[in-house]
Amino acid sequence: MIRFKDVSKDYSTKDGKLTAVSDVNIEINDGEIFGIVGYSGAGKSTLVRMLDGLEAPTKGEIDINGTNIAKLYGHRLRVQRQKIGMIFQHFNLLWSRTVIDNIALPLEIAKVPKKKRQARAEELVKLVGLEGREHSYPSELSGGQKQRVGIARALANEPTILISDEATSALDPDTTNEVLDLLLKINKEMNLTILLITHEMHAIAKICERVAVMDSGRVVESGSVFDVFRHPKEEVTKKFVSEEFSPQQEDSTITLDELIKKYPEGQIIRLVFHGPQAELPIVSEVVKRYSELQISILAGAIRQTQEGALGSLDLQFIGDEKQITDALDYLKKMRVETEVIHHE
Ligand SMILES: Nc1ncnc2c1ncn2[C@@H]1O[C@H](COP(=O)(O)OP(=O)(O)OP(=O)(O)O)[C@@H](O)[C@H]1O
């Protein structure tokens, strides 16, 4: 288990003290994929550097399976750091080395005999799906392939923890999904604990079980991804969730205010479905039961999370108030969450 306990980190700058991380408490279970999301400057990288023993907290304790990282130095710190693999946004590969030699680099540093490191590097090439590209140079690879090399290299020393620091931020959406699928596969096959640091809620939704949202050095909200997506409490979380998850209108740049301006009549209701409900024909049932109402679908989105599908739909209801209330009661009975986002 990784435990951040009341962790703070201050830097002294020419403008005085800067608190990069403030009273952070997080517990990450073995084998879990845990997300940390925050905008630039939220303190995510500082947290990672402390976990990797590159910097010590000003206050608090970070321990991995009971060992306080800040208390380690010399050989013991090096051994501990080998248990943590890291992947980065810009891959950090050596351009003069081939794929296989990049992957074998940490083993060379750890002085693993040549035959053994060759065999391990070949195994890793297979694991990340780069067979046939062993002797290519990074400049000959696509972004997704480069990140696969990064992942294989990070796994060379058989770490128990993998930190992904914005590792998909420079990739296009399809490649991002492929890399996330690979992380999920590795997590399952090797029971690896993965800490996913990102500003992309999509990546969190796709593979994480739990998430902590950081803002100005603090963890402002945390919990299961499913719950945080369903009921974001803090403004910053709402912003992240709505960037990724708000129902997509035909013109996806339209804001809620513009939507209301465009459809001022009646009521606009947002429905949130989860789990098996997302697959039931609930909307057609409402249309049938309350046939006097005029019901239009304005926008919709569905996301797959590790706990099942989470869907959201904005509907406009025009008609008799009592009928609208009855329709909403019916939806509630079907355990669909409803939120009135506009009432004429
Ligand atoms: N070595 C340092 N000296 C002084 N201030 C620092 C140092 N490292 C980080 N900071 C400051 O601490 C705050 C948090 O930075 P950090 O890099 O941890 O954020 P982040 O969430 O990782 O953002 P990004 O993704 O942009 O790196 C920022 O205000 C940053 O300027």
The ligand as an SDF file (V2000), in Angstrom:
LIG
                    3D

 31 33  0  0  0  0  0  0  0  0999 V2000
   11.4460   23.1760   -7.6530 N   0  0  0  0  0  0  0  0  0  0  0  0
   10.4820   24.0760   -7.5010 C   0  0  0  0  0  0  0  0  0  0  0  0
   10.7520   25.2920   -6.9900 N   0  0  0  0  0  0  0  0  0  0  0  0
    9.7790   26.2060   -6.8140 C   0  0  0  0  0  0  0  0  0  0  0  0
    8.4730   26.0110   -7.1330 N   0  0  0  0  0  0  0  0  0  0  0  0
    8.1440   24.8130   -7.6560 C   0  0  0  0  0  0  0  0  0  0  0  0
    9.1230   23.7940   -7.8680 C   0  0  0  0  0  0  0  0  0  0  0  0
    8.5020   22.7160   -8.4010 N   0  0  0  0  0  0  0  0  0  0  0  0
    7.1960   23.0430   -8.5270 C   0  0  0  0  0  0  0  0  0  0  0  0
    6.9820   24.3010   -8.0800 N   0  0  0  0  0  0  0  0  0  0  0  0
    5.6800   24.9940   -8.0170 C   0  0  0  0  0  0  0  0  0  0  0  0
    4.7830   24.1630   -7.3080 O   0  0  0  0  0  0  0  0  0  0  0  0
    3.4730   24.2050   -7.8730 C   0  0  0  0  0  0  0  0  0  0  0  0
    3.0290   22.8100   -8.2580 C   0  0  0  0  0  0  0  0  0  0  0  0
    3.8180   22.3650   -9.3620 O   0  0  0  0  0  0  0  0  0  0  0  0
    3.7310   20.9050  -10.0130 P   0  0  0  0  0  0  0  0  0  0  0  0
    4.7340   20.8470  -11.1090 O   0  0  0  0  0  0  0  0  0  0  0  0
    3.8160   19.8930   -8.9350 O   0  0  0  0  0  0  0  0  0  0  0  0
    2.2600   20.9320  -10.6020 O   0  0  0  0  0  0  0  0  0  0  0  0
    1.5880   19.9370  -11.6690 P   0  0  0  0  0  0  0  0  0  0  0  0
    0.1920   19.7220  -11.2100 O   0  0  0  0  0  0  0  0  0  0  0  0
    2.4450   18.7530  -11.8420 O   0  0  0  0  0  0  0  0  0  0  0  0
    1.5780   20.8100  -12.9800 O   0  0  0  0  0  0  0  0  0  0  0  0
    2.2710   20.4540  -14.3990 P   0  0  0  0  0  0  0  0  0  0  0  0
    1.4690   19.3590  -14.9750 O   0  0  0  0  0  0  0  0  0  0  0  0
    2.1720   21.7500  -15.1390 O   0  0  0  0  0  0  0  0  0  0  0  0
    3.6920   20.0890  -14.0550 O   0  0  0  0  0  0  0  0  0  0  0  0
    3.5510   25.1670   -9.0380 C   0  0  0  0  0  0  0  0  0  0  0  0
    3.1360   26.4450   -8.5930 O   0  0  0  0  0  0  0  0  0  0  0  0
    5.0430   25.1910   -9.3760 C   0  0  0  0  0  0  0  0  0  0  0  0
    5.4070   26.4290   -9.9470 O   0  0  0  0  0  0  0  0  0  0  0  0
  1  2  1  0
  2  3  1  0
  2  7  2  0
  3  4  2  0
  4  5  1  0
  5  6  2  0
  6  7  1  0
  6 10  1  0
  7  8  1  0
  8  9  2  0
  9 10  1  0
 10 11  1  0
 11 12  1  0
 11 30  1  0
 12 13  1  0
 13 14  1  0
 13 28  1  0
 14 15  1  0
 15 16  1  0
 16 17  2  0
 16 18  1  0
 16 19  1  0
 19 20  1  0
 20 21  2  0
 20 22  1  0
 20 23  1  0
 23 24  1  0
 24 25  2  0
 24 26  1  0
 24 27  1  0
 28 29  1  0
 28 30  1  0
 30 31  1  0
M  END
$$$$
